Each structure stands twice: as structure tokens, then as C-alpha cells.
Amino acid sequence: MEQVQISKNELNDRVVAILLKAGISDFQAKSVADVIVAGEADGCKSHGIYRLDGILRTVKAGKVNPVAAAHVMSSEASAIIKVDAGGGFANPAFELGLPHLVERAAKFGIAALVINDCTHFSALWWEVEALTREGLACLAMCPSYATVAPTGGSKPLLGTNPFAFGWPRSQTFPYVFDFATSVAARGEIELHRRAGKPLPEGWAIDADGNPTTEPEAALAGAMLPFGGHKGSSIGTMIELLGGIMIGDLTSSEALDYLGTTTLLPLHGELVIAMSPQAFAAGRAGDPFARAEVLFDAIAGSGARLPSQRRFTARQKSDAEGITLTASETEHLERLLDKGLDAVA
């Protein structure tokens, strides 16, 4: 398969141009492009340029506001910062709320960022890594739309409901995990469908509730939570905290609003930032030094820390550029040429 090397900056320029052509505002386009290119650079194909079609379809369907101007709604006396995304994308709303979240976490030791009325399509490691760069530990979560059956159920009710955690490290990449509470991200099933590959067993059920390895049947049925009842419970927790508690849509409500899973979901997002120094104050030992002892022990046992493959891919992309197939570059050119007319 023919491949093309492209620098991060060049790919970013192309993605921004595609988004602007689709009528997305400059601020939103730049923020969305950053996270798409980061996905490609980190080898996360399911969260890279693959997402562009869904973004354009959602704009074309009128289910996301491409020119929304997010605004902060928060009292300086509160550890809760609220950002109204105005029906736009979550990424620029997070970017707007980030400095407020960092400042409140430093002031109170813990702070939360609530993003309401946003379309979120990207990996959550983007958010948590931004906070680890500020020396903060953090959690991030959001619902999706109903595509996952709770354990024992036969119909989709929960979302893929991603959950991420980050811990800062001064001499190397942060400790980060980011995973869907379903067995795999829904984008992975779509990638299997496009490649004509069967799914691994245990990923999904068909519309009748029977196990399936056929991507088409899985997309018409439901995905399964990871770890059985454990993943189902965590997915439900995210519906409660990242949906109901912040006054936003659950995954079922998001699907009702969209009417289809071919568009990107509208809901909310919850990000919690914590200062390790503040929590450890008055106790012996530096929390960052103690964490390194733990990480060294994990690595010394032969285990791999999460996100290491992604960080390795990032280093390679920084040095050599991002690898795209010829068909991917042709598709980018088509999106830029035709804009919203390129998608159904």
C-alpha cells in the first residue's frame, strides 16, 4: 500500500482548511484540528482524520453549531467552572476553561470543569495531558450515545462512555490511561467494517441480542462493556456524573436527539483536576517522587505502562512525520475540494 509522509504542521494546515471550508469558525477549527492531528501523530487512527467525515456530516445535519462561541459561567469563589459550549465542539470549550481550571485547582487543591451542550468526538487523553503539563492529576469523562448494552441486557442503553486519568511526571511522558468503557471504541468497529475484517469474539451482539463478529451486525445491534458487570457499572457511573449530575444529556437522550449514530453526539463533559501537593500536604514524602517508585516497580516487573505505544508513535511522528496512505491523502483532498458536499 502506497504511503505518504507528512509533517504535523502540514497535516494541521490541511485539516484546518477542510474545517473552514465546511463553515466551522476559525477558533473552533484550529482547536478541533489540533486534537485530530494529535490522534494521527499518536497512531490512534480511530480518533484521527477518520473523524472528519463525522464532523462534516454533523455540521451538514445542523446538529452542531459550527460558529458557536463558548463562554465561561463561573464564580471565582467556586471550585466548579462551567463552560457553555453553545452547541459547538467540546475542544474549544475545554481550551477556554483550561486556565480557569488550573487556577482553581491551585487555589482549592481540587477543581472541576463542567462543559455543557457540546459535541465531543475526540480522545480524552488530550484533556488530561493538558492538565498533567500543569503539574495536576486529573480525571475526565463523558457519555456518548446509546450503543452499548448493559451486562445482561440485549439492547443499547449506555454509551461507549470514555474515562481518562493523568498523573504528571517531570522527566518523561505522564502516566495516562484513556479507554472506552465498552470493549472497544465504536470507531474500531467501523474501521473493521471498512477493512472487511471480522470482530474479535466478545465485542458485540446483533439486533436480536446474539453474539456476533460481523461489524455490520454489531453496528445494528449493540457493543458490550469491558469486563462484564465492572465495565457496565463504570459506564453507568459516567452517565450519572458526566450526564445527569452536570445537567446534561445521557447517552440514551443524546441518541434520541440525533436519531442516528452516524452523527457525533451532543452531551456534556466533566473534568476534575487535583493538586498532588495539596492532597499530600502535612504528610511525609514527595507525592511525585513516591509515584516514580511505583512506576519503576511496575516497569521492573516487566509490565508496560499505559499509553507507551502512543508516546512511542508520537516520538516517531515528531522525528519523521505522520504516515498516511495514498487513499487517505486523496480523501483529504476531496474533503477540501467539495466541503460539506463530500458527505451524505
Contacts in CASP RR format, 6 or more apart in sequence:
PFRMAT RR
TARGET T0000
AUTHOR 0000-0000-0000
METHOD contacts of the structure
MODEL  1
MEQVQISKNELNDRVVAILLKAGISDFQAKSVADVIVAGEADGCKSHGIY
RLDGILRTVKAGKVNPVAAAHVMSSEASAIIKVDAGGGFANPAFELGLPH
LVERAAKFGIAALVINDCTHFSALWWEVEALTREGLACLAMCPSYATVAP
TGGSKPLLGTNPFAFGWPRSQTFPYVFDFATSVAARGEIELHRRAGKPLP
EGWAIDADGNPTTEPEAALAGAMLPFGGHKGSSIGTMIELLGGIMIGDLT
SSEALDYLGTTTLLPLHGELVIAMSPQAFAAGRAGDPFARAEVLFDAIAG
SGARLPSQRRFTARQKSDAEGITLTASETEHLERLLDKGLDAVA
1 325 0 8 1.000
1 326 0 8 1.000
2 325 0 8 1.000
2 326 0 8 1.000
3 323 0 8 1.000
3 324 0 8 1.000
3 325 0 8 1.000
3 326 0 8 1.000
4 323 0 8 1.000
4 324 0 8 1.000
4 325 0 8 1.000
4 326 0 8 1.000
4 328 0 8 1.000
4 329 0 8 1.000
5 320 0 8 1.000
5 321 0 8 1.000
5 322 0 8 1.000
5 323 0 8 1.000
6 321 0 8 1.000
6 322 0 8 1.000
6 324 0 8 1.000
6 329 0 8 1.000
7 321 0 8 1.000
7 322 0 8 1.000
8 37 0 8 1.000
8 41 0 8 1.000
8 317 0 8 1.000
8 318 0 8 1.000
8 321 0 8 1.000
8 322 0 8 1.000
11 37 0 8 1.000
11 40 0 8 1.000
11 49 0 8 1.000
11 322 0 8 1.000
11 324 0 8 1.000
12 33 0 8 1.000
12 34 0 8 1.000
12 37 0 8 1.000
14 332 0 8 1.000
14 336 0 8 1.000
15 32 0 8 1.000
15 33 0 8 1.000
15 36 0 8 1.000
15 37 0 8 1.000
15 49 0 8 1.000
15 52 0 8 1.000
15 332 0 8 1.000
16 29 0 8 1.000
16 30 0 8 1.000
16 33 0 8 1.000
17 336 0 8 1.000
18 52 0 8 1.000
18 56 0 8 1.000
18 332 0 8 1.000
18 335 0 8 1.000
18 336 0 8 1.000
18 339 0 8 1.000
19 28 0 8 1.000
19 29 0 8 1.000
19 32 0 8 1.000
19 33 0 8 1.000
19 52 0 8 1.000
19 55 0 8 1.000
20 26 0 8 1.000
20 29 0 8 1.000
21 335 0 8 1.000
21 336 0 8 1.000
21 339 0 8 1.000
22 55 0 8 1.000
22 56 0 8 1.000
22 59 0 8 1.000
22 60 0 8 1.000
22 66 0 8 1.000
22 339 0 8 1.000
22 340 0 8 1.000
23 59 0 8 1.000
23 66 0 8 1.000
23 67 0 8 1.000
23 340 0 8 1.000
24 32 0 8 1.000
24 55 0 8 1.000
24 59 0 8 1.000
24 66 0 8 1.000
24 67 0 8 1.000
25 66 0 8 1.000
25 67 0 8 1.000
25 68 0 8 1.000
25 69 0 8 1.000
27 69 0 8 1.000
27 92 0 8 1.000
28 66 0 8 1.000
28 67 0 8 1.000
28 68 0 8 1.000
28 88 0 8 1.000
28 89 0 8 1.000
28 91 0 8 1.000
28 92 0 8 1.000
31 89 0 8 1.000
31 91 0 8 1.000
31 92 0 8 1.000
31 95 0 8 1.000
32 55 0 8 1.000
32 89 0 8 1.000
32 91 0 8 1.000
32 92 0 8 1.000
32 122 0 8 1.000
34 91 0 8 1.000
35 47 0 8 1.000
35 91 0 8 1.000
35 122 0 8 1.000
35 123 0 8 1.000
35 126 0 8 1.000
36 47 0 8 1.000
36 48 0 8 1.000
36 49 0 8 1.000
36 51 0 8 1.000
36 52 0 8 1.000
36 122 0 8 1.000
37 48 0 8 1.000
37 322 0 8 1.000
38 126 0 8 1.000
39 45 0 8 1.000
39 47 0 8 1.000
39 48 0 8 1.000
39 122 0 8 1.000
39 123 0 8 1.000
40 48 0 8 1.000
40 49 0 8 1.000
40 317 0 8 1.000
40 322 0 8 1.000
40 324 0 8 1.000
41 313 0 8 1.000
41 314 0 8 1.000
41 317 0 8 1.000
41 318 0 8 1.000
41 321 0 8 1.000
41 322 0 8 1.000
42 310 0 8 1.000
42 311 0 8 1.000
42 313 0 8 1.000
42 314 0 8 1.000
42 317 0 8 1.000
43 310 0 8 1.000
43 313 0 8 1.000
43 317 0 8 1.000
44 123 0 8 1.000
44 310 0 8 1.000
45 191 0 8 1.000
46 185 0 8 1.000
46 187 0 8 1.000
46 188 0 8 1.000
46 190 0 8 1.000
46 191 0 8 1.000
47 121 0 8 1.000
47 122 0 8 1.000
47 123 0 8 1.000
47 185 0 8 1.000
49 324 0 8 1.000
49 328 0 8 1.000
49 331 0 8 1.000
49 332 0 8 1.000
50 187 0 8 1.000
50 190 0 8 1.000
50 191 0 8 1.000
51 121 0 8 1.000
51 122 0 8 1.000
52 332 0 8 1.000
52 335 0 8 1.000
53 335 0 8 1.000
53 342 0 8 1.000
53 343 0 8 1.000
54 121 0 8 1.000
54 262 0 8 1.000
54 263 0 8 1.000
54 264 0 8 1.000
54 343 0 8 1.000
55 64 0 8 1.000
55 121 0 8 1.000
55 264 0 8 1.000
56 335 0 8 1.000
56 339 0 8 1.000
56 340 0 8 1.000
56 342 0 8 1.000
56 343 0 8 1.000
57 262 0 8 1.000
57 263 0 8 1.000
57 264 0 8 1.000
57 343 0 8 1.000
57 344 0 8 1.000
58 64 0 8 1.000
58 119 0 8 1.000
58 263 0 8 1.000
58 264 0 8 1.000
59 66 0 8 1.000
59 340 0 8 1.000
60 340 0 8 1.000
60 343 0 8 1.000
61 263 0 8 1.000
63 119 0 8 1.000
63 257 0 8 1.000
63 258 0 8 1.000
63 263 0 8 1.000
63 264 0 8 1.000
63 266 0 8 1.000
64 87 0 8 1.000
64 88 0 8 1.000
64 89 0 8 1.000
64 119 0 8 1.000
64 264 0 8 1.000
64 266 0 8 1.000
65 86 0 8 1.000
65 87 0 8 1.000
65 88 0 8 1.000
66 88 0 8 1.000
68 85 0 8 1.000
68 86 0 8 1.000
68 87 0 8 1.000
68 88 0 8 1.000
68 89 0 8 1.000
69 86 0 8 1.000
70 83 0 8 1.000
70 84 0 8 1.000
70 85 0 8 1.000
70 86 0 8 1.000
70 88 0 8 1.000
70 92 0 8 1.000
70 93 0 8 1.000
70 96 0 8 1.000
71 83 0 8 1.000
71 84 0 8 1.000
71 96 0 8 1.000
72 81 0 8 1.000
72 82 0 8 1.000
72 83 0 8 1.000
72 96 0 8 1.000
72 97 0 8 1.000
72 100 0 8 1.000
73 82 0 8 1.000
73 83 0 8 1.000
73 84 0 8 1.000
74 80 0 8 1.000
74 81 0 8 1.000
74 82 0 8 1.000
74 100 0 8 1.000
78 104 0 8 1.000
79 104 0 8 1.000
79 107 0 8 1.000
79 108 0 8 1.000
79 109 0 8 1.000
79 110 0 8 1.000
79 111 0 8 1.000
79 112 0 8 1.000
80 111 0 8 1.000
80 112 0 8 1.000
80 114 0 8 1.000
81 97 0 8 1.000
81 100 0 8 1.000
81 101 0 8 1.000
81 104 0 8 1.000
81 111 0 8 1.000
81 112 0 8 1.000
81 113 0 8 1.000
81 114 0 8 1.000
82 113 0 8 1.000
82 114 0 8 1.000
82 115 0 8 1.000
82 116 0 8 1.000
83 93 0 8 1.000
83 94 0 8 1.000
83 96 0 8 1.000
83 97 0 8 1.000
83 113 0 8 1.000
83 114 0 8 1.000
83 115 0 8 1.000
83 116 0 8 1.000
84 93 0 8 1.000
84 116 0 8 1.000
84 117 0 8 1.000
85 92 0 8 1.000
85 93 0 8 1.000
85 115 0 8 1.000
85 116 0 8 1.000
85 117 0 8 1.000
85 118 0 8 1.000
85 119 0 8 1.000
85 268 0 8 1.000
86 93 0 8 1.000
86 117 0 8 1.000
86 118 0 8 1.000
87 117 0 8 1.000
87 118 0 8 1.000
87 119 0 8 1.000
87 266 0 8 1.000
88 117 0 8 1.000
88 118 0 8 1.000
88 119 0 8 1.000
89 118 0 8 1.000
89 119 0 8 1.000
89 120 0 8 1.000
89 121 0 8 1.000
90 115 0 8 1.000
90 118 0 8 1.000
90 119 0 8 1.000
90 120 0 8 1.000
90 121 0 8 1.000
90 122 0 8 1.000
90 142 0 8 1.000
90 268 0 8 1.000
90 269 0 8 1.000
91 122 0 8 1.000
91 126 0 8 1.000
93 115 0 8 1.000
93 118 0 8 1.000
94 113 0 8 1.000
94 115 0 8 1.000
94 127 0 8 1.000
94 130 0 8 1.000
94 269 0 8 1.000
94 271 0 8 1.000
97 113 0 8 1.000
98 113 0 8 1.000
98 130 0 8 1.000
98 131 0 8 1.000
100 113 0 8 1.000
101 111 0 8 1.000
101 112 0 8 1.000
101 113 0 8 1.000
101 131 0 8 1.000
101 271 0 8 1.000
101 273 0 8 1.000
102 131 0 8 1.000
102 134 0 8 1.000
102 136 0 8 1.000
102 273 0 8 1.000
104 111 0 8 1.000
104 273 0 8 1.000
105 111 0 8 1.000
105 134 0 8 1.000
105 136 0 8 1.000
105 273 0 8 1.000
105 274 0 8 1.000
105 275 0 8 1.000
106 275 0 8 1.000
108 278 0 8 1.000
109 274 0 8 1.000
109 275 0 8 1.000
109 278 0 8 1.000
109 279 0 8 1.000
110 272 0 8 1.000
110 273 0 8 1.000
110 274 0 8 1.000
110 275 0 8 1.000
110 278 0 8 1.000
110 279 0 8 1.000
111 272 0 8 1.000
111 273 0 8 1.000
112 270 0 8 1.000
112 271 0 8 1.000
112 272 0 8 1.000
112 273 0 8 1.000
113 269 0 8 1.000
113 270 0 8 1.000
113 271 0 8 1.000
113 272 0 8 1.000
113 273 0 8 1.000
114 246 0 8 1.000
114 268 0 8 1.000
114 269 0 8 1.000
114 270 0 8 1.000
115 268 0 8 1.000
115 269 0 8 1.000
115 270 0 8 1.000
115 271 0 8 1.000
116 246 0 8 1.000
116 247 0 8 1.000
116 248 0 8 1.000
116 268 0 8 1.000
117 248 0 8 1.000
117 266 0 8 1.000
117 268 0 8 1.000
118 266 0 8 1.000
118 267 0 8 1.000
118 268 0 8 1.000
118 269 0 8 1.000
119 264 0 8 1.000
119 265 0 8 1.000
119 266 0 8 1.000
120 142 0 8 1.000
120 264 0 8 1.000
120 265 0 8 1.000
120 267 0 8 1.000
120 268 0 8 1.000
120 269 0 8 1.000
121 264 0 8 1.000
121 265 0 8 1.000
123 162 0 8 1.000
123 164 0 8 1.000
123 178 0 8 1.000
124 140 0 8 1.000
124 141 0 8 1.000
124 142 0 8 1.000
124 162 0 8 1.000
124 163 0 8 1.000
124 164 0 8 1.000
124 178 0 8 1.000
125 164 0 8 1.000
125 176 0 8 1.000
125 178 0 8 1.000
125 307 0 8 1.000
125 310 0 8 1.000
127 138 0 8 1.000
127 140 0 8 1.000
127 164 0 8 1.000
127 269 0 8 1.000
127 271 0 8 1.000
128 138 0 8 1.000
128 139 0 8 1.000
128 140 0 8 1.000
128 164 0 8 1.000
128 165 0 8 1.000
128 166 0 8 1.000
128 174 0 8 1.000
128 176 0 8 1.000
128 178 0 8 1.000
128 271 0 8 1.000
129 166 0 8 1.000
129 174 0 8 1.000
129 176 0 8 1.000
131 137 0 8 1.000
131 138 0 8 1.000
131 166 0 8 1.000
131 271 0 8 1.000
131 273 0 8 1.000
132 138 0 8 1.000
132 166 0 8 1.000
132 167 0 8 1.000
132 168 0 8 1.000
132 169 0 8 1.000
132 174 0 8 1.000
132 176 0 8 1.000
133 168 0 8 1.000
133 174 0 8 1.000
134 168 0 8 1.000
134 273 0 8 1.000
135 168 0 8 1.000
135 275 0 8 1.000
135 276 0 8 1.000
136 168 0 8 1.000
136 273 0 8 1.000
136 274 0 8 1.000
136 275 0 8 1.000
136 276 0 8 1.000
137 165 0 8 1.000
137 166 0 8 1.000
137 167 0 8 1.000
137 168 0 8 1.000
137 273 0 8 1.000
137 274 0 8 1.000
137 275 0 8 1.000
137 276 0 8 1.000
138 165 0 8 1.000
138 166 0 8 1.000
138 271 0 8 1.000
138 272 0 8 1.000
138 273 0 8 1.000
138 274 0 8 1.000
139 163 0 8 1.000
139 164 0 8 1.000
139 165 0 8 1.000
139 166 0 8 1.000
139 271 0 8 1.000
139 272 0 8 1.000
140 162 0 8 1.000
140 163 0 8 1.000
140 164 0 8 1.000
140 165 0 8 1.000
140 269 0 8 1.000
140 270 0 8 1.000
140 271 0 8 1.000
140 272 0 8 1.000
141 161 0 8 1.000
141 162 0 8 1.000
141 163 0 8 1.000
141 164 0 8 1.000
141 238 0 8 1.000
141 241 0 8 1.000
141 242 0 8 1.000
141 269 0 8 1.000
141 270 0 8 1.000
142 161 0 8 1.000
142 162 0 8 1.000
142 238 0 8 1.000
142 242 0 8 1.000
142 243 0 8 1.000
142 267 0 8 1.000
142 268 0 8 1.000
142 269 0 8 1.000
142 270 0 8 1.000
143 158 0 8 1.000
143 159 0 8 1.000
143 161 0 8 1.000
143 238 0 8 1.000
143 239 0 8 1.000
143 242 0 8 1.000
143 243 0 8 1.000
143 248 0 8 1.000
143 249 0 8 1.000
143 250 0 8 1.000
143 251 0 8 1.000
143 254 0 8 1.000
143 265 0 8 1.000
143 267 0 8 1.000
143 268 0 8 1.000
144 159 0 8 1.000
144 160 0 8 1.000
144 161 0 8 1.000
144 162 0 8 1.000
144 186 0 8 1.000
144 251 0 8 1.000
144 254 0 8 1.000
144 265 0 8 1.000
144 267 0 8 1.000
145 159 0 8 1.000
145 251 0 8 1.000
145 252 0 8 1.000
145 254 0 8 1.000
145 255 0 8 1.000
145 258 0 8 1.000
145 261 0 8 1.000
145 265 0 8 1.000
145 267 0 8 1.000
146 156 0 8 1.000
146 157 0 8 1.000
146 158 0 8 1.000
146 159 0 8 1.000
146 251 0 8 1.000
146 252 0 8 1.000
146 254 0 8 1.000
146 255 0 8 1.000
147 156 0 8 1.000
147 158 0 8 1.000
147 159 0 8 1.000
147 160 0 8 1.000
147 182 0 8 1.000
147 186 0 8 1.000
147 222 0 8 1.000
147 223 0 8 1.000
147 251 0 8 1.000
147 255 0 8 1.000
147 261 0 8 1.000
148 156 0 8 1.000
148 157 0 8 1.000
148 158 0 8 1.000
148 159 0 8 1.000
148 160 0 8 1.000
148 161 0 8 1.000
148 181 0 8 1.000
148 182 0 8 1.000
148 222 0 8 1.000
148 223 0 8 1.000
148 224 0 8 1.000
148 225 0 8 1.000
148 235 0 8 1.000
148 251 0 8 1.000
149 155 0 8 1.000
149 156 0 8 1.000
149 157 0 8 1.000
149 158 0 8 1.000
149 205 0 8 1.000
149 209 0 8 1.000
149 222 0 8 1.000
149 223 0 8 1.000
149 224 0 8 1.000
149 225 0 8 1.000
150 157 0 8 1.000
150 158 0 8 1.000
150 225 0 8 1.000
150 232 0 8 1.000
150 236 0 8 1.000
151 224 0 8 1.000
151 225 0 8 1.000
151 228 0 8 1.000
151 229 0 8 1.000
151 231 0 8 1.000
151 232 0 8 1.000
154 205 0 8 1.000
154 208 0 8 1.000
154 209 0 8 1.000
154 222 0 8 1.000
155 209 0 8 1.000
155 222 0 8 1.000
156 221 0 8 1.000
156 222 0 8 1.000
156 223 0 8 1.000
156 255 0 8 1.000
157 251 0 8 1.000
157 252 0 8 1.000
158 181 0 8 1.000
158 182 0 8 1.000
158 225 0 8 1.000
158 232 0 8 1.000
158 235 0 8 1.000
158 236 0 8 1.000
158 239 0 8 1.000
158 251 0 8 1.000
159 181 0 8 1.000
159 182 0 8 1.000
159 235 0 8 1.000
159 239 0 8 1.000
159 251 0 8 1.000
160 180 0 8 1.000
160 181 0 8 1.000
160 182 0 8 1.000
160 185 0 8 1.000
160 186 0 8 1.000
160 223 0 8 1.000
161 180 0 8 1.000
161 181 0 8 1.000
161 182 0 8 1.000
161 234 0 8 1.000
161 235 0 8 1.000
161 238 0 8 1.000
161 239 0 8 1.000
161 251 0 8 1.000
162 178 0 8 1.000
162 179 0 8 1.000
162 180 0 8 1.000
162 181 0 8 1.000
162 185 0 8 1.000
163 178 0 8 1.000
163 179 0 8 1.000
163 181 0 8 1.000
163 234 0 8 1.000
163 235 0 8 1.000
163 238 0 8 1.000
164 176 0 8 1.000
164 177 0 8 1.000
164 178 0 8 1.000
164 179 0 8 1.000
165 175 0 8 1.000
165 176 0 8 1.000
165 177 0 8 1.000
165 178 0 8 1.000
166 174 0 8 1.000
166 175 0 8 1.000
166 176 0 8 1.000
166 177 0 8 1.000
167 174 0 8 1.000
167 175 0 8 1.000
167 176 0 8 1.000
167 276 0 8 1.000
167 291 0 8 1.000
168 174 0 8 1.000
168 276 0 8 1.000
168 288 0 8 1.000
169 175 0 8 1.000
169 288 0 8 1.000
169 291 0 8 1.000
169 292 0 8 1.000
169 295 0 8 1.000
170 288 0 8 1.000
173 307 0 8 1.000
173 308 0 8 1.000
173 311 0 8 1.000
175 291 0 8 1.000
175 295 0 8 1.000
175 305 0 8 1.000
175 306 0 8 1.000
175 307 0 8 1.000
176 306 0 8 1.000
176 307 0 8 1.000
177 306 0 8 1.000
177 307 0 8 1.000
178 307 0 8 1.000
179 226 0 8 1.000
180 186 0 8 1.000
180 226 0 8 1.000
181 225 0 8 1.000
181 226 0 8 1.000
181 231 0 8 1.000
181 232 0 8 1.000
181 234 0 8 1.000
181 235 0 8 1.000
181 238 0 8 1.000
182 223 0 8 1.000
182 224 0 8 1.000
182 225 0 8 1.000
182 226 0 8 1.000
183 202 0 8 1.000
183 203 0 8 1.000
183 204 0 8 1.000
183 223 0 8 1.000
183 224 0 8 1.000
183 225 0 8 1.000
183 226 0 8 1.000
183 227 0 8 1.000
184 203 0 8 1.000
184 223 0 8 1.000
186 223 0 8 1.000
186 261 0 8 1.000
189 199 0 8 1.000
189 203 0 8 1.000
189 204 0 8 1.000
189 215 0 8 1.000
189 218 0 8 1.000
189 219 0 8 1.000
189 223 0 8 1.000
190 215 0 8 1.000
190 219 0 8 1.000
192 198 0 8 1.000
192 199 0 8 1.000
192 215 0 8 1.000
193 215 0 8 1.000
193 216 0 8 1.000
193 219 0 8 1.000
196 215 0 8 1.000
197 215 0 8 1.000
198 213 0 8 1.000
198 214 0 8 1.000
198 215 0 8 1.000
199 212 0 8 1.000
199 213 0 8 1.000
199 214 0 8 1.000
199 215 0 8 1.000
199 218 0 8 1.000
200 213 0 8 1.000
201 211 0 8 1.000
201 213 0 8 1.000
202 211 0 8 1.000
202 224 0 8 1.000
203 213 0 8 1.000
203 218 0 8 1.000
203 223 0 8 1.000
203 224 0 8 1.000
204 211 0 8 1.000
204 212 0 8 1.000
204 213 0 8 1.000
204 217 0 8 1.000
204 218 0 8 1.000
204 221 0 8 1.000
204 222 0 8 1.000
204 223 0 8 1.000
204 224 0 8 1.000
205 211 0 8 1.000
205 212 0 8 1.000
205 218 0 8 1.000
205 221 0 8 1.000
205 222 0 8 1.000
205 224 0 8 1.000
206 212 0 8 1.000
206 214 0 8 1.000
206 217 0 8 1.000
206 218 0 8 1.000
206 220 0 8 1.000
206 221 0 8 1.000
207 217 0 8 1.000
207 220 0 8 1.000
207 221 0 8 1.000
209 221 0 8 1.000
209 222 0 8 1.000
212 218 0 8 1.000
212 221 0 8 1.000
219 261 0 8 1.000
225 231 0 8 1.000
225 232 0 8 1.000
225 234 0 8 1.000
225 235 0 8 1.000
239 250 0 8 1.000
239 251 0 8 1.000
241 270 0 8 1.000
242 248 0 8 1.000
242 267 0 8 1.000
242 268 0 8 1.000
242 269 0 8 1.000
242 270 0 8 1.000
243 249 0 8 1.000
243 250 0 8 1.000
243 267 0 8 1.000
243 268 0 8 1.000
243 270 0 8 1.000
244 250 0 8 1.000
245 270 0 8 1.000
246 268 0 8 1.000
246 270 0 8 1.000
248 267 0 8 1.000
248 268 0 8 1.000
249 257 0 8 1.000
249 266 0 8 1.000
249 267 0 8 1.000
249 268 0 8 1.000
250 267 0 8 1.000
251 265 0 8 1.000
251 267 0 8 1.000
254 265 0 8 1.000
254 266 0 8 1.000
254 267 0 8 1.000
255 261 0 8 1.000
255 265 0 8 1.000
257 266 0 8 1.000
258 265 0 8 1.000
258 266 0 8 1.000
276 287 0 8 1.000
276 288 0 8 1.000
276 291 0 8 1.000
277 287 0 8 1.000
279 287 0 8 1.000
280 286 0 8 1.000
280 287 0 8 1.000
295 305 0 8 1.000
298 305 0 8 1.000
299 305 0 8 1.000
324 332 0 8 1.000
334 342 0 8 1.000
335 342 0 8 1.000
END
